[in-house]
Amino acid sequence: MMTDSRGDRARELLRAPGHDQELQENSHQANGSYPAEATNGLAFHGISAMQLEGERLSSDPMWTRSNCWSLSYMRMHNMLLEKAAEIQAEGQQQRQDHDDRIGQGEEATISGSLRLLKKEVFSLCPMHFLITGLVISMVLTLLSFLVPFVQGRLVDEALQAAATYKNEGPDAVDIRAVLTPPISLLAALMFSSYFCEIIVGILFAICGHTTVTRLRIKLFRNLTDQEIGFYDAHVSGELSSRLINDSAALSSLTQFATQTLLGSAVKFSGSLLAMYATHPQLALVATVITPLSLMLVKRTGRTVGHYGTVQNYAMSKANGVAIEVLGSIRTVQSNVGEQHEAVYFMDRLNSYLRIIKATVYLETVLRFTQYGLSKTRDVVVLALAMHQVITGGMTIGQYTAFAQYVALYEDGFKSLADIWINFKQTITSTGKFLQLLMRRPQVSFEGGLVPPTCRGHVALQDVSFAYPGRSEHMVLSKVSLDARPGDIVALVGESGAGKSTVGRLLLRHYDPTSGRITLDGQSFSSLNLRWLRAQIGFVEQEPVLFDRSISDNIAYGSARGASFDAIQDAARRANAHDFIMGLADGYETHPGERASRISGGQKQRVAIARAVIRDPKLLLLDEATSALDSENEHIVQKALDELMKGKTTFIIAHRLSTVVRSTRILVLDKGRVLEQGSHDELVADETSRYSSFMRHQIVSPLLS
Ligand SMILES: Nc1ncnc2c1ncn2[C@@H]1O[C@H](COP(=O)(O)OP(=O)(O)OP(=O)(O)O)[C@@H](O)[C@H]1O
């Protein structure tokens, strides 16, 4: 549902097609002459505010010092200060909400993320490829040092030969002998470098892709193991965005960092040594700008890190909207909600775009500042070097080699800076991903008792329950119930009374806040969770079918490898075989997303077949026939009757037609058991709530 403010915003934006322009103009007004892109980049519309960590920005000395290195930086700092103050209050609140939803409230610190990165990501990297790649990278770096050295020597020898040639004539110089050895050596060095680069590229690409695949599989496994309470707090679009985007970002970071780090460090330090060895004074001039650049990189890295978090959050939100809307397209179109949804999506995506613009602005300012500094340095070095050449302080060959060492030094420094900025950005933005990767489910599938048999005796003893995140609201209060093997227990009550909640506790999607539930005398919490769930067949009101073949959907309920005969048999018992055979591809038919190509009654019969095939001892039917017309209800009810034979069954129902034949009926009211007994016992008391339900319910033909 679109909230009022969201609706207003939608209407406003729909009225103004050039809204982006409008936003930019507003930003200009608010911020004087600041660049529109940068200002927009920080008008985060709430969700971005949460991530900007306004408090930290505003208290950070980085933002309050006046000795900014350039006018652009100063403007941006001031602008950030203003925006940080604006969003501080809202940001704090939203961040708290987000952490609460994550359920851990843990700050994604750099050191924490780094530990997780080392533990989780590197361990998934194929080590033999990584190590071979690193060794070849080192060789490559060493080769890059030899090239300038040989080139320098070649230039000096050529100049010497030129002088001899000029002074003593052509016969005095064997040009081939002078040129052939160094040129051949240079060619061999360059060819080897080229070859090494190709190999390194292949090895690191394999490393990266393998790591990202393993990372995704690992997170997917971990997500599917999380308890249901976790899913109450997360939107699936956000999780899938983390699964796909964050894992790719982390993998490229590790690939990039490992591929470049060692080589760049060697290049940086090696060229520094080589420069000082060639000409110490010139080397000092060439490296004087380094501390300034370092400072810039460090500060930019921190800011880009903040931006990365916002980017990721905004993208995961946009992704969540897309998945929700496309997955519910029928509802959206029936409610003529396409335009609203497009605006809502655009809003989320614009948040992303704004922060991307701010990042580009910042990175470009950094890049050009570094560029300007290095060009100034080059001119100064060239002038000094030529002075040295003229005064005999260095040879032309030495200068050629020196210039290349400077280029290598520059290259190494830039790569290290890139790694640092990338690292900060990725680590900050993917901190939540790493937390998800490490999150231990509160209810584990492993361990616990696996009894050899199950009789199906279920008891609830003084069970009270509040949903996680709403602990103040008790949904169930001291509910007790004893269901013997073969009993049919019906749960009735008004909407919100807690009927489905009892079902969720029976499936152990949640654990009771107090009291206990037992199966054959064993507490639920002491039983192996997979085993426990395998004992329960669950037919939902709105069964979920996957867009796989109908036979796969039926077999989904069984242990692996159900035979086609068993699948057909289950379908027959669920009254589904005939309609399945009437479908275009029979059992191979794909029912479409959310089973949109088959009817509600057909969907339910497939779901019943899925429960039949696993032959559980316990059955949980959540208003399984309430959405059907009477003819379909009759067919489905027959299938359910077949399924219920010899099983302990819990029926969650509003419609009394489905519960009259129950062994016991529990009337729930605001989470308490108001009445309990058989249909006859409860109707005998005319003042009972159950009798009142009976009088007000439309009784279906099944009752008569
Ligand atoms: N995941 C959840 N998180 C927080 N509260 C919840 C959650 N699911 C249900 N509730 C609350 O628990 C109470 C009982 O809900 P429940 O779904 O069990 O009712 P019900 O009797 O099955 O209702 P209905 O017949 O309408 O399905 C309601 O107040 C509901 O708002």
The ligand as an SDF file (V2000), in Angstrom:
LIG
                    3D

 31 33  0  0  0  0  0  0  0  0999 V2000
    4.8430  -12.1700   11.4710 N   0  0  0  0  0  0  0  0  0  0  0  0
    4.1500  -11.4580   12.3680 C   0  0  0  0  0  0  0  0  0  0  0  0
    4.7680  -10.5180   13.0740 N   0  0  0  0  0  0  0  0  0  0  0  0
    4.0950   -9.7900   14.0010 C   0  0  0  0  0  0  0  0  0  0  0  0
    2.7910   -9.9680   14.2900 N   0  0  0  0  0  0  0  0  0  0  0  0
    2.1060  -10.8950   13.6010 C   0  0  0  0  0  0  0  0  0  0  0  0
    2.7510  -11.6910   12.6020 C   0  0  0  0  0  0  0  0  0  0  0  0
    1.8290  -12.5400   12.0750 N   0  0  0  0  0  0  0  0  0  0  0  0
    0.6810  -12.2840   12.7230 C   0  0  0  0  0  0  0  0  0  0  0  0
    0.8430  -11.3090   13.6360 N   0  0  0  0  0  0  0  0  0  0  0  0
   -0.1750  -10.8000   14.5680 C   0  0  0  0  0  0  0  0  0  0  0  0
   -0.5740  -11.8710   15.3900 O   0  0  0  0  0  0  0  0  0  0  0  0
   -1.9640  -11.8350   15.6540 C   0  0  0  0  0  0  0  0  0  0  0  0
   -2.5900  -13.1870   15.2970 C   0  0  0  0  0  0  0  0  0  0  0  0
   -2.4250  -13.4120   13.9220 O   0  0  0  0  0  0  0  0  0  0  0  0
   -2.8680  -14.7810   13.2470 P   0  0  0  0  0  0  0  0  0  0  0  0
   -2.4130  -14.7160   11.8230 O   0  0  0  0  0  0  0  0  0  0  0  0
   -2.4090  -15.9060   14.0590 O   0  0  0  0  0  0  0  0  0  0  0  0
   -4.4440  -14.6470   13.3270 O   0  0  0  0  0  0  0  0  0  0  0  0
   -5.5540  -15.5870   12.6970 P   0  0  0  0  0  0  0  0  0  0  0  0
   -6.4550  -15.9720   13.7970 O   0  0  0  0  0  0  0  0  0  0  0  0
   -4.9230  -16.6940   11.9330 O   0  0  0  0  0  0  0  0  0  0  0  0
   -6.2480  -14.5450   11.7280 O   0  0  0  0  0  0  0  0  0  0  0  0
   -6.9110  -14.7990   10.2960 P   0  0  0  0  0  0  0  0  0  0  0  0
   -8.0990  -15.6680   10.5280 O   0  0  0  0  0  0  0  0  0  0  0  0
   -7.2900  -13.4330    9.8740 O   0  0  0  0  0  0  0  0  0  0  0  0
   -5.8590  -15.4110    9.4400 O   0  0  0  0  0  0  0  0  0  0  0  0
   -2.5040  -10.6810   14.8300 C   0  0  0  0  0  0  0  0  0  0  0  0
   -2.6830   -9.5910   15.7050 O   0  0  0  0  0  0  0  0  0  0  0  0
   -1.4270  -10.3690   13.8300 C   0  0  0  0  0  0  0  0  0  0  0  0
   -1.3700   -8.9960   13.5260 O   0  0  0  0  0  0  0  0  0  0  0  0
  1  2  1  0
  2  3  1  0
  2  7  2  0
  3  4  2  0
  4  5  1  0
  5  6  2  0
  6  7  1  0
  6 10  1  0
  7  8  1  0
  8  9  2  0
  9 10  1  0
 10 11  1  0
 11 12  1  0
 11 30  1  0
 12 13  1  0
 13 14  1  0
 13 28  1  0
 14 15  1  0
 15 16  1  0
 16 17  2  0
 16 18  1  0
 16 19  1  0
 19 20  1  0
 20 21  2  0
 20 22  1  0
 20 23  1  0
 23 24  1  0
 24 25  2  0
 24 26  1  0
 24 27  1  0
 28 29  1  0
 28 30  1  0
 30 31  1  0
M  END
$$$$
